Amino acid sequence: MSHHRPSGPAATRGLRAHPAPPVYFDEAGGFVDTPVYDRAELRPGNVIPGPAIIEQMDATTVLLPGQRATVDSWANLLISAETYSAPHNSAWRPCWQRPHNASFQGL
């Protein structure tokens, strides 16, 4: 089993971000141009760097600055934090959605 995860332009080749107004992120210190992707267009091996929004029929996934989502072979979104750490006084707590059901679990 290979653990190679593509990154850079090859990982997002063929993906089309939809236009959206800038989104406010405390982590970035203000408004940031944030691409919006259609979950149905994502394919295994795609890597979406945050900040980004991934929309689907029944859910919306928000990637914060410093996070990225990798689409695995089962079309799950594997979200990892690359560089972001929440401020000490922040109530921010990451969570992830278990694909194909409605349960959420804190990290």
C-alpha positions as protocol buffer text, in pm:
chain_id: "A"
residue {
  index: 1
  type: MET
  ca { x: 0 y: 0 z: 0 }
}
residue {
  index: 2
  type: SER
  ca { x: 144 y: 334 z: -103 }
}
residue {
  index: 3
  type: HIS
  ca { x: 121 y: 635 z: 126 }
}
residue {
  index: 4
  type: HIS
  ca { x: 224 y: 879 z: -146 }
}
residue {
  index: 5
  type: ARG
  ca { x: -3 y: 1181 z: -142 }
}
residue {
  index: 6
  type: PRO
  ca { x: 17 y: 1406 z: -444 }
}
residue {
  index: 7
  type: SER
  ca { x: 45 y: 1777 z: -384 }
}
residue {
  index: 8
  type: GLY
  ca { x: 78 y: 2093 z: -587 }
}
residue {
  index: 9
  type: PRO
  ca { x: -80 y: 2153 z: -925 }
}
residue {
  index: 10
  type: ALA
  ca { x: -96 y: 1781 z: -1016 }
}
residue {
  index: 11
  type: ALA
  ca { x: -315 y: 1709 z: -713 }
}
residue {
  index: 12
  type: THR
  ca { x: -575 y: 1967 z: -811 }
}
residue {
  index: 13
  type: ARG
  ca { x: -549 y: 1927 z: -1191 }
}
residue {
  index: 14
  type: GLY
  ca { x: -891 y: 1932 z: -1347 }
}
residue {
  index: 15
  type: LEU
  ca { x: -1062 y: 2075 z: -1038 }
}
residue {
  index: 16
  type: ARG
  ca { x: -1263 y: 2387 z: -1090 }
}
residue {
  index: 17
  type: ALA
  ca { x: -1319 y: 2625 z: -801 }
}
residue {
  index: 18
  type: HIS
  ca { x: -1644 y: 2819 z: -812 }
}
residue {
  index: 19
  type: PRO
  ca { x: -1634 y: 3194 z: -754 }
}
residue {
  index: 20
  type: ALA
  ca { x: -1729 y: 3313 z: -408 }
}
residue {
  index: 21
  type: PRO
  ca { x: -1694 y: 3630 z: -204 }
}
residue {
  index: 22
  type: PRO
  ca { x: -1401 y: 3645 z: 43 }
}
residue {
  index: 23
  type: VAL
  ca { x: -1454 y: 3455 z: 371 }
}
residue {
  index: 24
  type: TYR
  ca { x: -1351 y: 3582 z: 716 }
}
residue {
  index: 25
  type: PHE
  ca { x: -1104 y: 3361 z: 906 }
}
residue {
  index: 26
  type: ASP
  ca { x: -974 y: 3467 z: 1250 }
}
residue {
  index: 27
  type: GLU
  ca { x: -677 y: 3241 z: 1179 }
}
residue {
  index: 28
  type: ALA
  ca { x: -581 y: 3452 z: 878 }
}
residue {
  index: 29
  type: GLY
  ca { x: -656 y: 3782 z: 1046 }
}
residue {
  index: 30
  type: GLY
  ca { x: -935 y: 3885 z: 814 }
}
residue {
  index: 31
  type: PHE
  ca { x: -1108 y: 3818 z: 485 }
}
residue {
  index: 32
  type: VAL
  ca { x: -944 y: 3569 z: 247 }
}
residue {
  index: 33
  type: ASP
  ca { x: -1024 y: 3471 z: -110 }
}
residue {
  index: 34
  type: THR
  ca { x: -1158 y: 3119 z: -58 }
}
residue {
  index: 35
  type: PRO
  ca { x: -1222 y: 2876 z: -343 }
}
residue {
  index: 36
  type: VAL
  ca { x: -1544 y: 2671 z: -332 }
}
residue {
  index: 37
  type: TYR
  ca { x: -1536 y: 2316 z: -471 }
}
residue {
  index: 38
  type: ASP
  ca { x: -1819 y: 2077 z: -557 }
}
residue {
  index: 39
  type: ARG
  ca { x: -1763 y: 1751 z: -367 }
}
residue {
  index: 40
  type: ALA
  ca { x: -1909 y: 1551 z: -658 }
}
residue {
  index: 41
  type: GLU
  ca { x: -1621 y: 1670 z: -879 }
}
residue {
  index: 42
  type: LEU
  ca { x: -1346 y: 1549 z: -645 }
}
residue {
  index: 43
  type: ARG
  ca { x: -1154 y: 1234 z: -734 }
}
residue {
  index: 44
  type: PRO
  ca { x: -914 y: 1008 z: -541 }
}
residue {
  index: 45
  type: GLY
  ca { x: -575 y: 1172 z: -511 }
}
residue {
  index: 46
  type: ASN
  ca { x: -707 y: 1529 z: -519 }
}
residue {
  index: 47
  type: VAL
  ca { x: -560 y: 1751 z: -248 }
}
residue {
  index: 48
  type: ILE
  ca { x: -741 y: 2072 z: -157 }
}
residue {
  index: 49
  type: PRO
  ca { x: -536 y: 2323 z: 45 }
}
residue {
  index: 50
  type: GLY
  ca { x: -713 y: 2549 z: 294 }
}
residue {
  index: 51
  type: PRO
  ca { x: -864 y: 2788 z: 314 }
}
residue {
  index: 52
  type: ALA
  ca { x: -1133 y: 2631 z: 99 }
}
residue {
  index: 53
  type: ILE
  ca { x: -1498 y: 2529 z: 109 }
}
residue {
  index: 54
  type: ILE
  ca { x: -1621 y: 2194 z: -21 }
}
residue {
  index: 55
  type: GLU
  ca { x: -1995 y: 2180 z: -81 }
}
residue {
  index: 56
  type: GLN
  ca { x: -2212 y: 1874 z: -127 }
}
residue {
  index: 57
  type: MET
  ca { x: -2584 y: 1805 z: -124 }
}
residue {
  index: 58
  type: ASP
  ca { x: -2607 y: 1737 z: 251 }
}
residue {
  index: 59
  type: ALA
  ca { x: -2298 y: 1900 z: 404 }
}
residue {
  index: 60
  type: THR
  ca { x: -2041 y: 2175 z: 375 }
}
residue {
  index: 61
  type: THR
  ca { x: -1678 y: 2124 z: 473 }
}
residue {
  index: 62
  type: VAL
  ca { x: -1472 y: 2431 z: 563 }
}
residue {
  index: 63
  type: LEU
  ca { x: -1095 y: 2398 z: 549 }
}
residue {
  index: 64
  type: LEU
  ca { x: -919 y: 2654 z: 764 }
}
residue {
  index: 65
  type: PRO
  ca { x: -592 y: 2817 z: 663 }
}
residue {
  index: 66
  type: GLY
  ca { x: -318 y: 2559 z: 721 }
}
residue {
  index: 67
  type: GLN
  ca { x: -546 y: 2259 z: 670 }
}
residue {
  index: 68
  type: ARG
  ca { x: -580 y: 2038 z: 364 }
}
residue {
  index: 69
  type: ALA
  ca { x: -823 y: 1772 z: 249 }
}
residue {
  index: 70
  type: THR
  ca { x: -698 y: 1467 z: 63 }
}
residue {
  index: 71
  type: VAL
  ca { x: -950 y: 1250 z: -123 }
}
residue {
  index: 72
  type: ASP
  ca { x: -877 y: 883 z: -56 }
}
residue {
  index: 73
  type: SER
  ca { x: -960 y: 583 z: -276 }
}
residue {
  index: 74
  type: TRP
  ca { x: -1310 y: 557 z: -120 }
}
residue {
  index: 75
  type: ALA
  ca { x: -1379 y: 930 z: -184 }
}
residue {
  index: 76
  type: ASN
  ca { x: -1348 y: 1018 z: 186 }
}
residue {
  index: 77
  type: LEU
  ca { x: -1203 y: 1357 z: 274 }
}
residue {
  index: 78
  type: LEU
  ca { x: -900 y: 1313 z: 498 }
}
residue {
  index: 79
  type: ILE
  ca { x: -839 y: 1646 z: 667 }
}
residue {
  index: 80
  type: SER
  ca { x: -501 y: 1724 z: 815 }
}
residue {
  index: 81
  type: ALA
  ca { x: -366 y: 2035 z: 985 }
}
residue {
  index: 82
  type: GLU
  ca { x: -39 y: 2143 z: 830 }
}
residue {
  index: 83
  type: THR
  ca { x: 53 y: 2461 z: 1016 }
}
residue {
  index: 84
  type: TYR
  ca { x: -243 y: 2604 z: 1209 }
}
residue {
  index: 85
  type: SER
  ca { x: -260 y: 2611 z: 1587 }
}
residue {
  index: 86
  type: ALA
  ca { x: -553 y: 2775 z: 1764 }
}
residue {
  index: 87
  type: PRO
  ca { x: -486 y: 3076 z: 1987 }
}
residue {
  index: 88
  type: HIS
  ca { x: -475 y: 2994 z: 2359 }
}
residue {
  index: 89
  type: ASN
  ca { x: -790 y: 3193 z: 2426 }
}
residue {
  index: 90
  type: SER
  ca { x: -979 y: 3040 z: 2135 }
}
residue {
  index: 91
  type: ALA
  ca { x: -1288 y: 2824 z: 2172 }
}
residue {
  index: 92
  type: TRP
  ca { x: -1213 y: 2682 z: 1826 }
}
residue {
  index: 93
  type: ARG
  ca { x: -1217 y: 2304 z: 1821 }
}
residue {
  index: 94
  type: PRO
  ca { x: -1171 y: 2108 z: 1500 }
}
residue {
  index: 95
  type: CYS
  ca { x: -1413 y: 1834 z: 1408 }
}
residue {
  index: 96
  type: TRP
  ca { x: -1446 y: 1593 z: 1122 }
}
residue {
  index: 97
  type: GLN
  ca { x: -1741 y: 1431 z: 955 }
}
residue {
  index: 98
  type: ARG
  ca { x: -1752 y: 1059 z: 915 }
}
residue {
  index: 99
  type: PRO
  ca { x: -1845 y: 1014 z: 549 }
}
residue {
  index: 100
  type: HIS
  ca { x: -2174 y: 850 z: 459 }
}
residue {
  index: 101
  type: ASN
  ca { x: -2343 y: 911 z: 795 }
}
residue {
  index: 102
  type: ALA
  ca { x: -2436 y: 1204 z: 1012 }
}
residue {
  index: 103
  type: SER
  ca { x: -2214 y: 1152 z: 1316 }
}
residue {
  index: 104
  type: PHE
  ca { x: -1943 y: 1399 z: 1412 }
}
residue {
  index: 105
  type: GLN
  ca { x: -1647 y: 1344 z: 1639 }
}
residue {
  index: 106
  type: GLY
  ca { x: -1406 y: 1597 z: 1789 }
}
residue {
  index: 107
  type: LEU
  ca { x: -1039 y: 1551 z: 1730 }
}
